[in-house]
Amino acid sequence: MTSHPILDDPVRYQILVFIVILLMIEYHNSIRTRSYLHRNALTSAHTSSWKQLLDNGDESSFLHMTGLNRHAFYLLRDALFSKDELCNLVLGKRKRGRPQLLNPDAQLGLLLFYIGSTMGIKWICMIFGITPSTCSHFINAMMTRACNKLEVHPMARVQFPDKDKMARFAEQIQLREPSIGDVIGFMDGLSLATECTSERMAQNAMYCGYDCDTMVNNIFIYGPDGKVFFCAINYPGSWADGAVTRNFLPFLRGRIGDYKIVVDQGFPRSGDAYGILVGPLTKKGARKLHASVRAEMIRHSNIYVSLRQASEWGMRALQGSFPRFKKRLPSNSRKREKVIRTIVLVHNFRTHLVGMNQIRTVFDPEYERSLAIEGHDKIYQYYFKEGDYASDSDDDLDDEE
């Protein structure tokens, strides 16, 4: 029986042992010390903090934690789960496997806690009494269910208004601003931070030089009822609002008719956008106004400034009610889109049933405006005043007189 040549050579054998030891040290150092949240550290799902809130919490506490009152909560549950699913899940009946750990109420509560907070998975696990893997599974499943079910639900869907609804929107806005009778909505952009990705091309497209961060750009159009009736989501952060707008301008032009949407100065209002998007004047544009039209144009500009404030209220409603937008969104494009769509759909559902939306309050037909545009308006400082800007043509008019 012959041995290996390396074993016969003491020097080569020592070198081999030394290499093996180095490899073992390298392997040991590469192992990360990880800690996990285990089942025995959690309370039961049947005695969790969520169960206490659902069974014994008062109406104010329930609304504060979930963003929905109980009536809206159960309507949303019924919209997401069919009657057969509700019966089977409540009774613990499944086609195969063990009964699900969370019933439909808890699954919906888990979704609302996820999109309504910036908490990490481990903190949500402590509230619901489930492990991180189970928590992630239910969150992904509920977001998929919400996108599929709510996108066709009449209270939650994002749908461009028809002619009759556009006429109602224009009337609602005209009640607040009598001189404007053709505006039906308010548009603004929202940049959201995302996790970095290992794909160089995607990372380069997502990087926003203005924010110096990896972002995605989204555009939302709100109606006077406070709901989002059009959105363009999950665009690269390097795209400005104007660049994103060019992708859906043909869609707006084909449906909006003679009506208009109020925007800020970051959106195009000339070229293809002329007659569709309107907004306040720029300082440069105000200086070029002829004296014969200056007063009227500045008055309209100030009204557009006032109306454009509604889009800020809409963004506040999205980010204030659903702080998940303040957390970095997933780097995976599909997962990120699912989170954004879920929040928008639940926002519309919440606005329809719960209210608590500044746009809906201000443009409600029964709302009485107590402050004039020149009064104690909080955005009065942004209005143009007649005579603030001299026109190049003033001297010509004086000579003619």
Beta strands, then each sheet from edge to edge (+ up, - down):
strand 1: 183-193
strand 2: 207-208
strand 3: 213-222
strand 4: 228-236
strand 5: 260-262
strand 6: 277-278
sheet 1: 2+ 3- 1+ 5+ 6+
sheet 2: 2+ 3- 4+
end
